[in-house]
């Protein structure tokens, strides 16, 4: 089981100070051979939200600016998560392109449906660092939070505490980029068509 230990936030001004990086490095064979952008994420939590930073080392292509449009076709990073895995297999997914445009959904592998949210509740912060130096790679980055109160409409009240386990997977995708690719943190089945609605492949995020 792929596992990530997410620390509790100590300094709100630097929420990922104690968070280890985790690689999104399992690229599905349906993608462009040899194309596997380096990608990683950090996670941390407080009493109100689970917070993520995701970073991809590439020059992104993104043009969708409307919420709940086809952002997975752009340079995109995604988080699928179940906050109550002991209850059922339903999960919330948020997919964000390099412009900060988000798509959100909820359901299981066969019933996932788009959900309408004001994107502002996720605190999405995109960052483009494209002027690479000889010792620094170009990258793009997103930070976002998953507020427990907002997600209670799906999972019910969640009171986070140390040792709590969420089921999740995180992804790097670019379906209509020059070199399509499909990367995941916890490996999805490489023997079936590339798609990320595979709950059986989710790893665990443990609150530390």
N, C-alpha and C positions, 0 to 999 in steps of 0.2 A: 504494500500500500504506500503510495506516494504521500508524504506528510510534510506540512509546513507548520512550524511553531511561531505563532504571531504574538509578540509581546504586548503588554499594556502600555499605552502612551504615557510617558513621564513628562515630556516637554511639548506642549501644544504647538510651539513655534517650530519644532523639529520632530514631527510625529514618528518618523522612521529612523530616528537616531539609533535605536537598539534592534532594528529589524534586519535579519540576514537576507541577502538576495537569493532568489531561487530562479533557476534557468527554465525558460520555455524552449525546450531543445529537441522535443520529439516531433520531427517533421514527417508528415504522411507521404507515402510514395506517389500519391496522385498529384502532388505538386511538381513544380519544375525541377528536374534533376539537378542536384548541386546547389540549389537555392535554399538557404536556411539562415535568414537574418538572425544575428545574435539578439536575444530578447530576454529580459528578466523582470521580476516583480518583487516588491516588498509589501508586507501587510502589517498592520497594527490595529489596535482597538482601544476604545474607551467606553464609557457607560452609554454613549449615545449612538455609536456607529462603528462599523468595521471599515477601515481605510486602506486604500491601495495606491501604490505608485507602480506604473508599468513603463518600461523603456525599451525601445527597439532601435538598434543601430543600423539605420538605413536612411536613404533619401525617400521620404514618403510621397505617395500620390493620393490625393484626396480632393474631392470636389462636391461631395454631398453636404448640404448645409441645413436640410430640413430634418427635424427630429423624427425618428422612426422611419427614415428612408433606408435604402440599401447600403448601409455603411460597411457591411462585410465585403462589399465589392471594392472598397477603397483599401488603402493601408489602414489596418484596423487592429485593435487589441480588445479582448473580450474576457469577461468573468461570468461564469455560470455557478450559482451557489444555492445550496439547500440549507437553511438555518435550522430545520427541524428534521433531520434525517431519520430519527427513530419513529417518526409518524408516517411519512410517505415518501415517494420519490419525486415530488414536485420541486422545481427549482426556479429561481429568478435569474434572468440573464440580462446583462448590460453589455452593449457592444459600442465602442467609441472609436471614431476615426481621428486622424491627425489634426483635424480642425476643431475637435471637441464636440462633434455632432454625435448624438447617442440614439441607440435603438434599445428598447426594453421589452421584455417578454416574461411570461410565467406559464408554467404547466409542466407536464412530463414529456418524455421523448416524442410522444405521438400527439399531444394536445397543446403544446406550447403556442401561445397566442400573444400578439402585440398588446402592450399595456401603455396607457397614456399617463405620463407624468410631466410636470413642469421640470425641465432638465436641471433647473437651478438647485433642486433639493439634493442633487448628487455632488454638488460642489466641484464640478469638472474643471480641471485646470490643465489645458494643453500647453506644451512647451516644445518649440522647435530649436534645436541647436545644430545648425547646418553648416556653419563656417568652421569646418574641421581644421585643426592644426596638425603639424607633423606627429604629435604625440597624443592627439585626441581624435576619436572617431565622431563623425556626424551621427546624431540621433534625434528621435522625437520621443516625447514622453507625455503621459497623462497621469494626473492624480484625481481620485474621486473617492467618495465615501458612500457607504450603503447604510442609511439611517435605519435603525431598528424600528423606530416609530412608524416610518413610512411603509416599511415592509410588513408591518403587523397585519395589514389587510390580506396578506397571503399566508403568513406563518403564525399569526397570533402574537401575543406579547412575548418578546424575547428579552430576558434579563441576563446580560452577558456576565460570565464569571470564569475564573481560572479553571482550566480543564475541560471547558465546553468544546464540543467537536462539531464542526460544520463540514458538509461534503461539498467539494468544489473542484472546478477545473478552470484553467486560464489559458488563453489562446492568442496566437499571432496569426493573422490571416491577410490575404490580399488577393481576392478572387478575380479581380479584373485589372490587376497591376500588370506591368510588362512581363513579370515572371511570377505567376500565381503560386502560392505556397500556403501550407496548412500546418501550423505548429501548435503543440500543446505542452503544458507542464506535466500532466499525468498522461501517459501514452494512450491514445485511442487505438482501436483495432485497425491495424494496417491492412487487413485482408478484406475489408469492406470499403465501399465508396466513402471518400473523405467527407465527413460531416460531423459536427461537434455535439449533436444531440444524442449522446451515448452516456447515459447516467452511470452505467456499469463501469465506466472508465474513470469516474471522478476520484480524486484523492481526498485527503482530509486536511482541514485547517484547524489546528488546536490552539485555543486561547491560553497563552502562558502568563 
